[in-house]
């Protein structure tokens, strides 16, 4: 199904088969994934310059953060705010950064990444004109 994430188990199998020298076509057929999906995850793995053993030692969450870039997906969801991200962060790390420091670090991260906040404005077509 388009737009769904791959499971971490399948992702590890994709990386294992790739490191064993299997073709992308074989991997996609064997794991019942599209060739584009296989190609995407192999290219991300290659960019990381890690070994399969290093990938195996990572937890599912760490692997997802590296390969799937969960934070970027979270930011693209409708209605997600910096405050919500900070509150989730504080639940996971009770002694972590304060809100203002988190916002500052977030701003630095955002400048380095390609993710930018967007705002959806509902209006009737032709009713208003918006200028950037």
N, C-alpha and C positions, 0 to 999 in steps of 0.2 A: 504494500500500500504506500502510495506516495506521501512523503512528509513525515513518516514515522521513523523513530530512532532504531538503530540496530542494538541488539542485546550485547552486553559485555562479553558473554560467552562466545557469541558468533564473531565479535570483533577480534577476540583473541585467536580464534580459529583462522580468520582471514590473515592475520599477521603471521601466525605459525606457518600456514601453507605458503605464504609469500616468501618467508625466510627459507623454506625448504626448496624454493625454486619453481613452484607451481605457477602456471600461467593464470592471468586474471580471468580468462574464459573458463578454465577448469574450476577455479575457486568459486566463481559466480554460479556455475552449474552445480557444483558439489554442495554448496551451502544454500542454494536457491535464493540468491541475491542478484540484483541487476549488476551488469558489468560496471555501470557508472558508479554505483554504490561501492563496489569493491575498489575501483580505481581511486575514488575520493579518499577512502580510509587508508589505502596503501600510500598514497601521496602524503597524507598527514603523518603517517608513521615514519616515512622516509625523512620528512622535514625535521622530525624530532631527533634524529640521529641516535636512537636508542637501540639496544639489542632486544631480542625477544625475551631473554631472561629478565631484563630490567622491566619490561612490560608485565611479565608474569608476577613479579614481586609487588606490583601496585595493586591497591584495592580497587574495587569497581568504581568508587567515587573518584579516586585519583585518576584512573584511566579515562573516565568520562570527562573530567575537567581538562585533561590534556588533549584528548582526541576530539571529543564532541563539543568542547567549548560551551558548557552548560550556562555559564554566566551570560554569554552573548544571547543565547536563546531566551533566557529569563528576561533580559532587558527589552527584547523585542515584543514581549507579551503586552497586550492592552492593559492599561491601568497600573503598571508596575512603577513604583516611585522609589527614589533613593531612600526615603524613610523606611519603606517596606524592606528593601534590601538590607539596610542597617539593622532593622529589628530581627530579621532572619539570621544575620551574622551574629548578633548578640545572643540569640538562643543557642547557636552552635558553639560560640566562644564567649562565655559569660564575663571573662576578664579581659576581653579584647579591646579594640580601639573604641574611643568615644565617638559620638556622632560627628562632631566637627572634623576630627582627624580622619574618620572614615570617609567623609565627603571630600576632603582634600585628596586622600589617596585615590578615591574613585575618579576624581577629576583628572589626576595625572594618568591613571590607567586609560581613561576615556580618550585623552589626547593622543596616546600611543596606539590605540586600537581603532578599528574602523566603525565601531558602534557609536551612534549618536542618538540622543533622545528625539522623539518625534511626538507631535500632538495631532490627533485626529479632530477635525472640526466638521460637525454635521451642519449641512445647509442644503437648501433646495437649489437644484441646478439653475444657473442664470439669475438667482436671486441676489447674490452678493459677489463682489470681486475682491480677491485677496492678493496683496502685493507683498513680496518678500523684500 
